[in-house]
Amino acid sequence: MKNNRICELLGIKYPIIQAGMIWCSGWQLASAVSNVGGLGVIGSGSMYPHILDEQLTKCKAATKNPFAVNVPLLYPDIDKLIDIIIQHDVKVVFTSAGNPNTWTSKLKSHDIKVVHVVSNSKFALKAQAAGVDAVVAEGFEAGGHNGREETTTMCLIPIIKGAVDIPVIAAGGIGSGRTMMAAFALGAEAVQIGSRFVVSEESSAHPNFKQKLLETKEGDTTLTLKSITPVRLIKNAFYEQVREAQERGADNNELIRILGRARAKKGMFEGDMEQGELEIGQVSASFKKIQPAADIVVEIWQEFIETKKQLAELDTDI
Protein backbone atom coordinates (compact mmCIF):
# COMPACT_ATOMS: atom_id res chain seq x y z
CA MET A 1 0.00 0.00 0.00
CA LYS A 2 1.54 3.31 -1.12
CA ASN A 3 2.15 6.16 1.31
CA ASN A 4 1.48 3.98 4.33
CA ARG A 5 3.90 4.36 7.22
CA ILE A 6 3.23 0.88 8.63
CA CYS A 7 3.83 -0.88 5.31
CA GLU A 8 7.07 1.07 4.90
CA LEU A 9 8.15 0.47 8.49
CA LEU A 10 7.50 -3.27 8.47
CA GLY A 11 8.24 -4.03 4.81
CA ILE A 12 4.81 -5.52 4.06
CA LYS A 13 2.40 -5.26 1.11
CA TYR A 14 -0.87 -4.98 3.02
CA PRO A 15 -1.41 -3.09 6.31
CA ILE A 16 -2.93 -6.23 7.82
CA ILE A 17 -1.23 -7.72 10.87
CA GLN A 18 -2.11 -11.06 12.41
CA ALA A 19 -2.09 -10.84 16.20
CA GLY A 20 0.21 -13.09 18.23
CA MET A 21 -2.40 -15.04 20.18
CA ILE A 22 -1.29 -17.59 22.77
CA TRP A 23 -1.84 -21.22 21.75
CA CYS A 24 -3.10 -20.17 18.31
CA SER A 25 -0.24 -18.37 16.55
CA GLY A 26 2.56 -20.71 15.60
CA TRP A 27 4.91 -20.67 12.63
CA GLN A 28 2.34 -22.18 10.25
CA LEU A 29 -0.07 -19.28 10.70
CA ALA A 30 2.61 -16.58 10.82
CA SER A 31 4.34 -17.77 7.65
CA ALA A 32 1.01 -18.13 5.78
CA VAL A 33 0.04 -14.54 6.56
CA SER A 34 3.49 -13.19 5.71
CA ASN A 35 3.66 -15.14 2.45
CA VAL A 36 0.50 -13.48 1.16
CA GLY A 37 1.74 -9.97 2.01
CA GLY A 38 0.49 -9.27 5.53
CA LEU A 39 2.56 -9.47 8.69
CA GLY A 40 2.44 -12.84 10.41
CA VAL A 41 3.15 -12.90 14.13
CA ILE A 42 4.31 -15.79 16.31
CA GLY A 43 2.69 -15.64 19.76
CA SER A 44 5.48 -16.42 22.23
CA GLY A 45 3.30 -16.04 25.33
CA SER A 46 2.53 -19.76 25.37
CA MET A 47 6.06 -20.89 24.53
CA TYR A 48 9.07 -22.04 26.52
CA PRO A 49 12.34 -20.63 25.15
CA HIS A 50 13.30 -23.82 23.31
CA ILE A 51 9.84 -23.96 21.69
CA LEU A 52 10.19 -20.39 20.44
CA ASP A 53 13.62 -21.30 19.06
CA GLU A 54 12.06 -24.16 17.07
CA GLN A 55 9.18 -21.98 15.90
CA LEU A 56 11.50 -19.29 14.60
CA THR A 57 13.66 -21.80 12.75
CA LYS A 58 10.60 -23.25 11.02
CA CYS A 59 9.07 -19.86 10.23
CA LYS A 60 12.29 -18.60 8.62
CA ALA A 61 12.33 -21.72 6.45
CA ALA A 62 8.68 -21.24 5.45
CA THR A 63 8.75 -17.56 4.45
CA LYS A 64 11.24 -15.06 3.09
CA ASN A 65 8.96 -12.17 3.97
CA PRO A 66 9.00 -10.19 7.22
CA PHE A 67 7.31 -11.69 10.27
CA ALA A 68 7.17 -10.70 13.91
CA VAL A 69 7.06 -12.12 17.42
CA ASN A 70 4.59 -11.00 20.07
CA VAL A 71 6.07 -10.93 23.59
CA PRO A 72 3.59 -10.46 26.47
CA LEU A 73 5.80 -8.95 29.14
CA LEU A 74 3.80 -10.42 32.04
CA TYR A 75 5.08 -13.95 31.38
CA PRO A 76 8.30 -15.50 32.81
CA ASP A 77 11.62 -16.01 30.97
CA ILE A 78 11.21 -12.82 28.94
CA ASP A 79 14.97 -12.25 28.95
CA LYS A 80 15.51 -15.68 27.40
CA LEU A 81 12.82 -15.08 24.78
CA ILE A 82 14.33 -11.72 23.87
CA ASP A 83 17.79 -13.28 23.49
CA ILE A 84 16.40 -15.97 21.16
CA ILE A 85 14.60 -13.34 19.08
CA ILE A 86 17.85 -11.40 18.72
CA GLN A 87 19.81 -14.55 17.85
CA HIS A 88 17.35 -15.34 15.05
CA ASP A 89 17.59 -11.79 13.67
CA VAL A 90 13.83 -11.21 13.88
CA LYS A 91 13.11 -7.75 12.49
CA VAL A 92 9.86 -6.87 14.31
CA VAL A 93 8.67 -7.42 17.89
CA PHE A 94 5.25 -6.61 19.32
CA THR A 95 5.31 -6.16 23.09
CA SER A 96 2.24 -6.12 25.31
CA ALA A 97 1.02 -6.43 28.90
CA GLY A 98 3.94 -4.63 30.50
CA ASN A 99 6.26 -1.61 30.55
CA PRO A 100 7.77 -0.84 27.12
CA ASN A 101 10.72 0.88 28.79
CA THR A 102 12.03 -2.49 29.93
CA TRP A 103 13.03 -3.97 26.56
CA THR A 104 12.54 -1.38 23.80
CA SER A 105 16.04 0.09 23.91
CA LYS A 106 17.71 -3.32 23.84
CA LEU A 107 15.57 -4.48 20.92
CA LYS A 108 16.17 -1.30 18.96
CA SER A 109 19.92 -1.55 19.60
CA HIS A 110 19.73 -4.72 17.48
CA ASP A 111 17.87 -2.90 14.68
CA ILE A 112 14.53 -4.46 15.64
CA LYS A 113 11.32 -2.49 15.05
CA VAL A 114 9.20 -2.38 18.22
CA VAL A 115 5.42 -2.00 18.41
CA HIS A 116 3.65 -1.85 21.77
CA VAL A 117 0.00 -2.68 22.49
CA VAL A 118 -1.91 -0.10 24.56
CA SER A 119 -5.46 0.42 25.78
CA ASN A 120 -5.38 4.14 26.61
CA SER A 121 -3.63 7.37 25.65
CA LYS A 122 -1.57 7.47 28.86
CA PHE A 123 0.20 4.23 27.95
CA ALA A 124 0.44 5.28 24.30
CA LEU A 125 2.41 8.36 25.31
CA LYS A 126 4.63 6.26 27.60
CA ALA A 127 5.28 3.84 24.74
CA GLN A 128 6.16 6.70 22.40
CA ALA A 129 8.51 8.15 25.02
CA ALA A 130 10.14 4.72 25.37
CA GLY A 131 11.04 4.86 21.68
CA VAL A 132 8.65 2.36 20.10
CA ASP A 133 8.05 2.69 16.37
CA ALA A 134 4.26 2.34 16.50
CA VAL A 135 1.46 1.46 18.89
CA VAL A 136 -1.49 -0.89 18.66
CA ALA A 137 -4.63 0.79 20.01
CA GLU A 138 -6.67 -2.17 21.26
CA GLY A 139 -10.29 -1.61 22.18
CA PHE A 140 -12.05 -3.74 24.76
CA GLU A 141 -13.92 -5.71 22.08
CA ALA A 142 -10.70 -7.65 21.60
CA GLY A 143 -10.09 -11.14 22.93
CA GLY A 144 -7.41 -12.13 25.39
CA HIS A 145 -5.86 -9.67 27.84
CA ASN A 146 -7.46 -6.28 27.67
CA GLY A 147 -7.69 -2.81 29.19
CA ARG A 148 -9.56 -2.17 32.42
CA GLU A 149 -11.09 1.01 31.03
CA GLU A 150 -13.41 -0.85 28.66
CA THR A 151 -12.89 1.81 25.99
CA THR A 152 -14.28 0.70 22.66
CA THR A 153 -12.12 0.65 19.54
CA MET A 154 -14.18 3.41 17.89
CA CYS A 155 -13.52 5.73 20.82
CA LEU A 156 -9.94 4.66 21.42
CA ILE A 157 -8.39 5.05 17.96
CA PRO A 158 -9.03 8.78 17.47
CA ILE A 159 -8.01 9.53 21.05
CA ILE A 160 -4.65 7.80 20.64
CA LYS A 161 -4.21 9.14 17.11
CA GLY A 162 -4.55 12.62 18.54
CA ALA A 163 -2.10 11.93 21.37
CA VAL A 164 0.93 10.47 19.54
CA ASP A 165 2.98 11.21 16.44
CA ILE A 166 3.96 7.60 15.68
CA PRO A 167 1.69 5.37 13.55
CA VAL A 168 -1.38 3.82 15.16
CA ILE A 169 -2.49 0.26 14.43
CA ALA A 170 -6.12 -0.52 15.31
CA ALA A 171 -7.20 -3.71 17.08
CA GLY A 172 -10.37 -4.99 18.69
CA GLY A 173 -13.54 -5.90 16.80
CA ILE A 174 -11.87 -5.89 13.39
CA GLY A 175 -12.40 -8.92 11.18
CA SER A 176 -13.46 -7.63 7.78
CA GLY A 177 -12.61 -5.07 5.13
CA ARG A 178 -15.48 -2.86 6.24
CA THR A 179 -14.28 -2.70 9.83
CA MET A 180 -10.74 -2.13 8.56
CA MET A 181 -11.98 0.86 6.56
CA ALA A 182 -13.75 2.19 9.65
CA ALA A 183 -10.48 1.95 11.59
CA PHE A 184 -8.67 3.89 8.84
CA ALA A 185 -11.36 6.56 8.87
CA LEU A 186 -10.68 6.98 12.59
CA GLY A 187 -6.95 7.49 12.04
CA ALA A 188 -5.38 4.05 11.99
CA GLU A 189 -2.70 3.21 9.44
CA ALA A 190 -3.03 -0.57 9.79
CA VAL A 191 -5.11 -3.15 11.60
CA GLN A 192 -4.16 -6.02 13.88
CA ILE A 193 -6.55 -8.95 13.67
CA GLY A 194 -6.57 -11.85 16.08
CA SER A 195 -9.89 -13.62 16.42
CA ARG A 196 -10.52 -13.99 12.67
CA PHE A 197 -7.20 -15.82 12.26
CA VAL A 198 -8.01 -18.24 15.09
CA VAL A 199 -10.47 -19.87 12.69
CA SER A 200 -7.87 -20.16 9.93
CA GLU A 201 -6.74 -23.58 8.79
CA GLU A 202 -3.18 -22.84 9.90
CA SER A 203 -4.12 -21.72 13.41
CA SER A 204 -2.82 -24.07 16.10
CA ALA A 205 -6.11 -23.72 18.02
CA HIS A 206 -7.83 -27.04 18.78
CA PRO A 207 -10.58 -28.02 16.29
CA ASN A 208 -13.09 -27.97 19.17
CA PHE A 209 -12.24 -24.32 19.81
CA LYS A 210 -12.54 -23.38 16.14
CA GLN A 211 -15.95 -25.05 15.94
CA LYS A 212 -17.01 -23.30 19.15
CA LEU A 213 -16.23 -19.95 17.57
CA LEU A 214 -18.45 -20.71 14.59
CA GLU A 215 -21.29 -21.22 17.07
CA THR A 216 -20.61 -18.07 19.12
CA LYS A 217 -23.30 -15.39 19.12
CA GLU A 218 -23.47 -11.80 20.31
CA GLY A 219 -23.15 -11.64 24.08
CA ASP A 220 -21.40 -15.00 24.39
CA THR A 221 -18.13 -13.34 25.44
CA THR A 222 -17.42 -11.06 28.38
CA LEU A 223 -14.53 -9.18 29.98
CA THR A 224 -13.72 -10.70 33.36
CA LEU A 225 -10.97 -11.14 35.98
CA LYS A 226 -10.46 -7.37 35.97
CA SER A 227 -8.94 -7.39 39.47
CA ILE A 228 -6.10 -9.66 38.25
CA THR A 229 -5.56 -9.26 34.51
CA PRO A 230 -8.64 -8.38 32.44
CA VAL A 231 -9.40 -11.01 29.80
CA ARG A 232 -12.30 -11.51 27.37
CA LEU A 233 -13.65 -15.06 27.53
CA ILE A 234 -16.41 -17.18 26.09
CA LYS A 235 -18.95 -17.98 28.78
CA ASN A 236 -18.58 -21.65 29.80
CA ALA A 237 -18.38 -23.71 33.01
CA PHE A 238 -15.00 -22.22 33.92
CA TYR A 239 -16.30 -18.70 33.40
CA GLU A 240 -19.34 -19.45 35.56
CA GLN A 241 -17.01 -20.58 38.35
CA VAL A 242 -15.13 -17.30 38.09
CA ARG A 243 -18.35 -15.26 37.96
CA GLU A 244 -19.76 -16.97 41.05
CA ALA A 245 -16.54 -16.39 42.97
CA GLN A 246 -16.44 -12.71 42.02
CA GLU A 247 -20.09 -12.18 42.96
CA ARG A 248 -19.53 -13.51 46.48
CA GLY A 249 -16.47 -11.29 46.91
CA ALA A 250 -13.62 -13.76 46.44
CA ASP A 251 -10.19 -12.18 46.85
CA ASN A 252 -7.47 -12.27 44.22
CA ASN A 253 -5.74 -15.24 45.80
CA GLU A 254 -8.86 -17.36 45.39
CA LEU A 255 -9.37 -16.17 41.83
CA ILE A 256 -5.77 -17.10 41.02
CA ARG A 257 -6.35 -20.56 42.49
CA ILE A 258 -9.47 -21.00 40.35
CA LEU A 259 -7.55 -19.88 37.28
CA GLY A 260 -4.75 -22.32 38.08
CA ARG A 261 -1.99 -23.23 35.65
CA ALA A 262 -2.35 -23.83 31.94
CA ARG A 263 -6.08 -23.05 31.92
CA ALA A 264 -5.82 -21.36 28.49
CA LYS A 265 -3.87 -24.31 27.11
CA LYS A 266 -6.57 -26.65 28.42
CA GLY A 267 -9.22 -24.81 26.44
CA MET A 268 -7.77 -23.33 23.28
CA PHE A 269 -5.02 -25.88 22.59
CA GLU A 270 -6.30 -29.10 24.16
CA GLY A 271 -9.97 -28.58 23.34
CA ASP A 272 -11.77 -28.66 26.72
CA MET A 273 -14.68 -26.33 25.99
CA GLU A 274 -16.10 -26.38 29.52
CA GLN A 275 -13.14 -26.23 31.93
CA GLY A 276 -10.72 -24.37 29.66
CA GLU A 277 -10.13 -20.64 29.39
CA LEU A 278 -11.48 -19.62 25.97
CA GLU A 279 -10.09 -16.23 24.95
CA ILE A 280 -11.72 -14.59 21.92
CA GLY A 281 -13.05 -11.23 20.78
CA GLN A 282 -16.61 -10.04 20.27
CA VAL A 283 -16.16 -10.19 16.50
CA SER A 284 -16.28 -14.00 16.73
CA ALA A 285 -20.08 -13.71 16.51
CA SER A 286 -19.65 -12.94 12.78
CA PHE A 287 -17.56 -15.99 11.86
CA LYS A 288 -19.09 -18.36 9.32
CA LYS A 289 -16.32 -20.74 8.23
CA ILE A 290 -12.76 -21.96 8.64
CA GLN A 291 -10.50 -20.70 5.84
CA PRO A 292 -6.84 -20.67 4.80
CA ALA A 293 -5.09 -17.65 6.29
CA ALA A 294 -4.15 -16.36 2.84
CA ASP A 295 -7.81 -16.31 1.83
CA ILE A 296 -8.66 -14.33 4.95
CA VAL A 297 -6.06 -11.66 4.13
CA VAL A 298 -7.14 -11.39 0.48
CA GLU A 299 -10.83 -11.29 1.40
CA ILE A 300 -10.30 -8.51 3.94
CA TRP A 301 -8.17 -6.49 1.54
CA GLN A 302 -10.59 -6.83 -1.37
CA GLU A 303 -13.51 -5.81 0.82
CA PHE A 304 -11.48 -2.85 2.10
CA ILE A 305 -10.83 -1.65 -1.46
CA GLU A 306 -14.46 -2.19 -2.48
CA THR A 307 -15.69 -0.27 0.58
CA LYS A 308 -13.32 2.57 -0.27
CA LYS A 309 -14.81 2.75 -3.78
CA GLN A 310 -18.36 2.73 -2.43
CA LEU A 311 -17.59 5.60 -0.07
CA ALA A 312 -15.94 7.58 -2.87
CA GLU A 313 -19.14 7.25 -4.91
CA LEU A 314 -21.38 8.71 -2.22
CA ASP A 315 -23.30 11.85 -3.17
CA THR A 316 -21.66 14.56 -1.08
CA ASP A 317 -24.03 17.40 -2.01
CA ILE A 318 -25.46 19.13 1.05
N, C-alpha and C positions, 0 to 999 in steps of 0.2 A: 504494500500500500504506500503510495507516494506521499511525501510530506507528513509522515507519521513518526513522531519521536520514538515511540516504543518499537516499531519495526526497525528503525535505524539503530537504536540502542542494542537490541537483542539479536539483530541479524535474521529476522524472520519475514516471511511473505505476507502473512495475515496477522492482524492484531488480535489473535485468539490464543489464549493461554489456558492450558489444562491445569487445573489445580492439583497440588501434591497431597492427595488424600490418603490417610493412613489405611493400610490393608487393601487399598484399591489401585494404587498408582505405582506399579512396577515398571521394569524396563520395556515390557511389551507395549504397554499403553503409551509411555513417554515417547518411544521411538516411532510408533505409528502416527502420533500427532505431529511430531517434528518432521517426519518424512513427507507429510502432505503440505507442510508450510506453516503450521502453527508452532507454538512452543510447548513441547512435552515436558512434564515435570515428574521426577521421581519423588515420591513421598517418603522421606527417611524417618518420619516419626515412629513408624512401626518396625524399624530395622536395627538389629545389632550392627556394630561396625563391620564385621566380616561379611554380613549380608549386603550392606550398602556397597562394599568393595566389589562383590560379585555382580550386583545390579549395574554398577557403573561400567564394568568391563563388558557386560552383555549389551548395554545400551550403546556404547561406543562402536561396537561391532555391527549393530543393527541400523545405525543412522550416521550419516556424515553431516547432518544439519545440527544447529545449536539445540541443546536441551538444558534443563535446569534441575536443581535439587531443592526441594522444600525442607527447611530445617526448623521444626517447632522448638523454640529455645527452652520450653519447660521440661523437656525430656532429659534423661541422664546421658552421659558419654558424649556431650556435644563437642567437646574438644577433640575427641577421637574422630567423630564424623567430619568435622571441619578439616582435620588433617588429611583424611582420605579424599575429600573433595578436592583439596589442593593438589594432592599427589596425582589425581586423575585429570588435572587441568580442566576441570569443569569451568565454563565461562560465566554461568549465571546461577545465583543462589537467591531463593526466596526465604526470608526469615519471618517468623511469626511467633506469637505467644511469648513475648519476652522483650528485653531491652535491646534495641538495635545498636546502642553504643558498645555492647560487649564484644561483638565480632565484626562489625562493618569495616573498621580500619584494617584489621588483619586480612580480611577477604580482598579488600580493594588493593592492598599492597601486593597481592598476587594477580592483579589485573582481572579480578572477578567483579562482574556487575552485581549489585546488591539491590533487591527489592524487598520492602518490608510491608507486612499486612497490618492495617490499622482499622479501628472502628470509630475513631473520633478525630477531630481536628487537632486536639492537644497532642495526641501521639503522632499524628502526621507531621506536625512541626518538629517534634523531637526526633523523628526519623530523618527529616530533612537536615536538621542540625547535625545529626550523626554522620551525614555524608552519603546516605543511600541515593541510588540513581532514580528511583521511582517508588511510589507507594501503591498498594492495593487498598482501595476503600471498600471494605466489606460490610454490607448491610446485614441486619439481623435475620433476614430471610435465609441466609446461607446455612448450610449444614455444618456439623462439626463444632469446634470451639468458636465462640462468638463474643461480641461485645455486650457488656452489662447494660448499656444505655438503651438497647432495643431501638436504635435509629434505623429506619428503613433505608434501603439503597437509594431510592429517589430523593430522599432528604439529604443523605450523607454525601453523595458525589458532588453536588454543587458547593456544599459547605467546604469540603476538603479542597476542591478545585480552587476556590477563592482564597484558601489559606496558604497554599504552597506554590512554589514556582516549578518544581519538578513534575514530570508526567504522572497522571493519575490513571490507574487501572481499576475498572469497576468489577465488583463481585457481589454475589448475593441475589438470587432470584433471576439469574440470566441463563437461559438455555435455548435461545432461538435468535434468529436474525433480527426479529422485531424488537426484542428486549435489548439486544446489542445496540441497535440504532437509538433506542431510548437513552441508553447509557451514554452514547456519544453526544446526543443532544444536551445532556446534562453536564458535559465537560470531560468525560473520559476519553482517553486516547487508545484504549484497548480494554478487553474484557478477560476476566479469569473465570473459567467455568469448571465446576467440580461435579455436581450431582449428575448432570447430563452424561458425563463420561463414565460414571459408575456403571451405567447400563450399556457400555460399549462391549463389544466382543473381547477386546484385549484387556479390559479391567480384570484385576485379580480378585475382585469381590466374589463371594460364593454365589453359585447359581440361585440358591434360595433367596439371597438378599436381592439379587437383580429382579427376580420374579416378584418379590414383595414390593419393590418400587413401582412396578407396572400396575400394582393393585392399589397404590396409595392415592388417597383423595385429599381434597382441601381439608385442613384441620387435623390431619393424621399425624402431624409433627408438632413439636412444641419446644421452646427454649426452657431448659431446666438446669438444676445444679448451679444456680447463679452464685451461691455463697462459696462454692469451691472454684470451679472453672466453668463458666456458662457453655452449654453444648445443646445443639438442636437434635432431638431424637424422634424417631417414630415411636408412637405410643404402643407399648407391649407389656408383658408381665413384669419385666425388669423396670420399665418406666413407672408402672403402677406401684411397685414397691418403693421407689424413690419418692413418688408423689405422696404416698401415705405417710412416709417418714417425715417429709417436710411439713405436712399439714399438722402433725402432732408435735412439731417443734424439735425434731431431732437435731443434735449439734453436728458440726462438721466432721467430727471423729466417727460418728455413726454413719454418716453419709459416705465417708471414705471406705468404711468397712463394707457397706452394701455394694459400693462400686467394685471393690476388690481389684484383683490383678487380671489383666488380659480380658476384660469384659468386652471391649470393642473387637478384639480378635475373635472371641467366642461367637459374636453375632455376624459381623461383616465378612470375616474370612472363613470361619468354620461352619456358618450357616444355621446357628441356633436363633430362630426368629422370636423366641419368647424370653429367654434368659440372657440374650446378648444385647449389647449396646449398639443400637442401629442409628448411626449418624447420617443425616441427609437433609437437604434443603427443602424449602416449601415448594420449589419449582418441580419437585418429583411428581406432584399431582398431575402434571401435563405429559408425563412420559407414556408412550404408546408401544414402543418396541425396543428390542436390543439390536444395535447396529455396529458395523465396523467403525472405529474411531475416525478413520479418514472420511467416511460418509457423513459423520456428524459435523466435522469441520467444514466440508464443502457445502452441506445443506445450510448451515448457519450463515456462511459467507454469502451464498447465493440469495438467501432470504434478506440479508442485510442490504445487498445491492438493489434488490427489487423494491424493498421498502424505501430506500433512498430515492429511487425513481418515482415512486408513487407520491412521496412527499413533495418532490420537485414539481409535479404536475398539478398540485393543488391550486385552486383559484385563490389568489391572494388579494383580490379587489376588496376594499372595505366599503 
